[in-house]
Amino acid sequence: MVEKESLNRLRNGFVDGMIVAGTGQNTRIIRDIAVEMPVVQVIRRYDLKMSSVVVDYTDIGYQSVKFLYKQGCRKIGLINGSEKIPPYADRYRGYKQAIRELSLPEITAERESKLRGMKYGYDCAVKLIDENMELDAILAATDAQGMGAIGLSRIMDCTRRRTSGS
């Protein structure tokens, strides 16, 4: 609702054009605004008829695996989200392509959740590690998920130091 209200306020204000990082829920309003003034979508491309500057999530997934492989990682996990959402689906496609090319095992985690933030990243990292004790690296789909996974690694590091006596 906030996005819709903000778009209408801008539409009726003294605005010559818009750069929109939308949620995909107000495509119709954005399309109507684009008739009145220039509109460019950024980050995600919800409307193929409008100009956009987007991220190549497939390449991100692919290049990330390749980079980690060059660093010596051979068991690379991916914390992802619903493949019904294009950025997650595209990132997974790139991850999967690189994993196949390098003959590595596919190791992924996704959980049922509408929220995909730090707790989601933490929970998926726990799942990945529980199911794959020899995991070398974890790719996270979002910064918040990555922070959750890093939080888990810090807890594990502290636990290791306490149990090893160092």
Secondary structure, DSSP 8 states (H G I E B T S, - for coil): -HHHHHHHHHHTSS-S-EEE---SS-HHHHHHHHHHS-EEEEES---TTSEEEE--HHHHHHHHHHHHHHTT--SEEEE---TTSHHHHHHHHHHHHHHHHTT---EEE--S-S--SHHHHHHHHHHHHHH-TT--EEEESSHHHHHHHHHHHHHHHHHHHHHHT-
